[in-house]
Amino acid sequence: MSAAYILAKDHLKSFVRKISKGSRLIAPVTNEYGDTLYSEINCLDSTQIDTQHQPQSSIKHFFLPQQESILSYSVSQAGEYHFSNILIGVPTVFFGVRSCDLAGLLYMDVIFSNPAKDPYYFKKRENSIIISLGCNEPFENCFCNATKSGPFLDFGFDLRFTDLGDRFLVEPGRKRGMEILEEFAYFFNDASEQDLKDQYQLQLESRSSFQQNVHVDLAIKKLANEEVGKDVWQDLADRCQDCGGCAYVCPTCTCFTITDQPVSESEGERVRSWDACTFAGFTRMVGGHNPVSSEHSLRRRFLHKLKYDVSLHNRTSCTGCGRCVGICFGGVDIIKFISAVCES
């Protein structure tokens, strides 16, 4: 078989319906309020997949839910505790995953593999098919070119779609993607030389169309050399409102807390919930002492993304999606931070 194929746009819904039969389907959908979100689609015939707008949230919450029960426990009359894992992995097809969100998922693969594989995360991951969609036009706050995670990520997907106007160029990235193309070969034609040239031209135009000019590499270098002035950190502390919005919309923020919640006198559940290192109580100890001052809360976030992860994994954990720019009402999003660092 060829390495690239063409799917007519008129056949998109039929193809998606076939490959998601017996599985949950997640794709970008614009709701009645005008918000584009990755959403579960129950009826393709009455739903329009939105391939034109950036989803306001990433696919993170499908793999790391904002709140999920991971264990159930019971207490015997003798006072002995018995625990049982709650592992949920519904077969799921993700369609229209942007490169920044795919990069975020690949980052979570690393985080939840060390020091041991997280069974709750990987149960969902192993049951998922990822179909990515390259970005012909970067969105207003995007800078994935500076983080090397887009606009056309070349790995990590099962299938990659490129919008060529009246058709999609479709490329396999993994064995499972190749198997899908072979099973549903009747939907596809081999891509022509002109199709590949059209894709290449789109990629060139996309890479030259970013509205944001963000010097991520320079900021990483200055942070590594501790060349950032105290006034930069103080300004951040004064303006951050501790809302956690940046962490919640971020594709790679994976901080969580664990609580045991009783459901009866003898039974309960252990629940994993999102947390954020920007919260004042993130490092607070049981006795009330907090070894880290609240003015350093946002500092933790930026050092994590642009210094510690680079040291540990040789990559920044910012994917350049720009969502934190839109949600931060304090004006301390990562673009403003990087600009402040580079100017300091």
N, C-alpha and C positions, 0 to 999 in steps of 0.2 A: 504494500500500500504506500501511497504518497505520504509526505510529512506534513502536508497542509491541505485543507479541504474547504469547500464552499457550501454554506447552508443559506438557502434563500430565506429572507425575513418572513415570508408568508408561511414558512414551514417551522418557524421557531416554536410556536405553542405546541404543535403536534410532536415535535422532537422532545421538548421538555416534559410533556405529558407522558411520553413513552418511558423516558429514563427515570422518571420519578414515580412510576407505578409501584405501589406498595411501600413508598417512602414518603417522608415529610418533605415538602418543597419550600425552600426559603429563597426569596428574591426581593429586590428593591420594589417597593410599592408606595405610591403617593396616596395618603389618606385624605379624608374629607376636609381636613384642616390645612392641607397643602404641605404636610410634612412627609418627606420621603424617608422610609425606614425599611430595613431588612425585615420582612414579615413572612409569616407562614401563609401560604396560599392554599385554600381549600377548594376553590373552583377557578380553574384557569380561564374558562369561557367568560366569566364575569369580572375578571381581574386583568388590568393592564400592567405588565412589568415595565418599570420605569428605568430605562437605560440612559437617560439624559441628565439626571441630577445626582449629586452625591448624597448617599444616605446619611442622615444626621447622627446615626450611631453605627458602630462597627458590628461585626459578627461575633465579637468576644462573648457576649452574654449567652450565646447558644452553647458555648463550650465551658464557660465559667459563669453560671447564672448569678444574678445579683444576690439571690438567696437560694440555697439548695440543701436538702437533707442528705447527709452522706452516711449516717449511721442511725440505726434504731437500737434502743437498749431497753432492757427489762431488769427488774430487781426481784430476786427470789425472796421468799419469807426469811431465809437465812441471811439475807443482806448481800448476796452475791450478784454481781453485775454480769449480764450477758449481752454482747454486742453483735450486730449483723450489719454488713455493708449494704448500702443501697446504691447499686450500680445501674444507671440508666443510659442506654445508648440506642436511641431511636434511629433507624436508617434515614439519612437525610441527604438531599441534594441541595447544594447551595449554588444558585445561579446569579451571575452578575456581580461577583465579588471583585471589588476594586483592588488594584495592586497594593495600595497602602494597607488595606485590611488583610490581604493575603500575607504581606510581610509581617503584620502583627500576629497572625496565626502561627507563622513559622517561628517567631520569637517565643510565643507561648509554648511551642513544642520543646524548645530548649529549657525554658524555666521549669516546666513540669516534668522534665526528665532528670533533673538533678536536685538532690543527691540520689533519688530513686523515682521511678515512674509513678506519677499520680494516677491511680486507677480510675478515678471519677472523670478526670479530664480525657484520658486516652480512650475510655469506653465510648465517649461521644466522638472523639477524633477518628477512631478506626471505623466508625459507622457512617462516615461522611464522604461525599463526593464534592470536590471543589471545582467549580467552573468560573474562571476569572474573566474579567472584561477590561481590556486596556482602555486608557483614557485618551481619547482623541484631542480633547481640550481640557487642560488643567482647570480646576475650580479656583475660585477667587483667593482662598487662603492656603492653597496647596503648595508644598515645596518638597515633594517626594524625590525630585531630581537631586536635591542637596543631601538627602539621606540614602540615596542609592536604592530606593524601594519602588520606583516607578518612573514614568507613568505606564510603562509596559514591563512588568516584572517577568523575567524569562524562565523562572523555575518555581516549583512548589505547587503548581496546579495540576489537576487531572486533565482538564481541557482549558484552553485559552481562546476567547472570542475577541475578534477585532471587528469593529463596525466599519464596513466599507460602503455605507450608504444604503443600497438596496439589498445587501447581502452581508453575511458574516464570514470572515476567514476564521477557520477553526483549526487549532493545533493541539496535538496531544503532548502532555508533559510527563506523564507517568504511565505505567503499565495499565492501570485501570482505565485511564483515558483512551488508550489504544483499543482496549477491549470494548469500550462503549462505541467507538467509531466502527469497529468491525461488526458488532451486533446490529447496529442501526445504519449500516452502510447505505441503505436505500434512500436516506435523507440527504446524502452528500454527493458532491462532484469533486474531482481533483481540482485543486487550485491551479490557475494558469500562471505563467510568468508575469503577466500584467497584474494579476491579483496580488502577487508578492511585491511588485514594485509599488502598487497603491498603498499597501501596508507600510512599506519602508518610508514612503513619502509622508504618510500620516504620523509616523513615529518621529520623524525629523521635525515636522511642524509642531507637534505637541511639545517636544523638548525645548522648543524656542518660544513657547507661548506662556510661560509662567509669569504671573503678575508679581510674585514675591521673589526677591533676591536675598536669599538667606545663606549666610556664610557659616555653615555648620562645622566644616573642617577647622576653620580658624578658631571658633569657639571651643571646640574639643581640645585643640592645642593649648589655648590659654588656660583652660580649666586644669589640664594635666600639669601645667607648669605653675599652677596657683598664682596666676597673674590677674586675678579678678579683685578689684578693690572692694573694701568693706561697704562703701557707699552703695554699690550695686545691690548687695544682699539686704541692706537696711531699707532701701527703697522698695524692694520686693516685699519685705515683711510689713511695711507700712500700708501697702496697697492690697495685699492678699486678704480676702474675706473668709478664708477657711471653709468655703462652701463645698469643696471636693468635686465640683463640676468637671474640672479638667481631667481628673483621674477617672471619672465615670464614663466620659465619652472617649477616652484614650484607648486605642486598640491594644496597647501593651501593658497598661497598669493592671497588675494582678495581685495587689495586696488584699488580704482577706483576714477576717477574724473568725474564731470558732466559739460557739456557745452551745450549751446543753439546755434543751427546752423540754420540760415535762409535759406530757399529754394526758397523763393520769397519775395516780398515786404510785404506780409500779412500772410505768413505761414512759419513754421519752425519745427524743431525737437529738442527734448532734447536727447542728446547722452551720454551714459555711456561708458567710456573708461578705460582701465587698467592704473593704476598708480603704483608707487613703492616707498616705504618709504625710499629707498636708494638714491632717486633722491635729489639733493641739494635743489630744489625748492618745495619739498613735503610739507613743513610747511610754505612756504613764504606767507605773508599776502598781501592784495590788495595794501597797500601803499608801498610795497617793503621790509618791515622789516621781518626778519626771526628769530623767537625766539630760533631756534635750529641751532647750528653751523654745517657746512657741515662735520666736522670731526666726528660728532656723527651719521651720516646717517646710516652707516652699523650697528652701535650699536643698533639703533632702531629695526632693523630686527632681530638680534639675541636675544635681550631681549624679544621681542614679542614672538618668537617661544619657547624659553626655560625658560622663567620666567613668563611673564604676562599671557600667555595662560594656563600655569600650575596652576597658582593661580586662574584664572577665571573658567577654565573648567576641572581642574584636569587631563590635558593631554597636552603633547607637540604638537605643530602644525607642527612639522617636522615628515614626515612619513618614513624617511630613504630611499627614492628612489634613492638618490645619483646623481640626474641630475645636481644639482648646482655644483658638483665636476667637471663634464665634461665640463661645459660651462664657468667656471670662469677662465679667463686668468690672473687674478691678484693674484691667489693663496690664496684667502680668503674665500673659501667655508666653509660650516658648519662643515665638518670633521676636517679641519685644525683649525677652531675656537675652537671646543670642545677639541682638543688635546692641544691647547695653554692654555685654561682655566684649564684643569686638571693638567698641568705642572706648572702653575703659583703659 
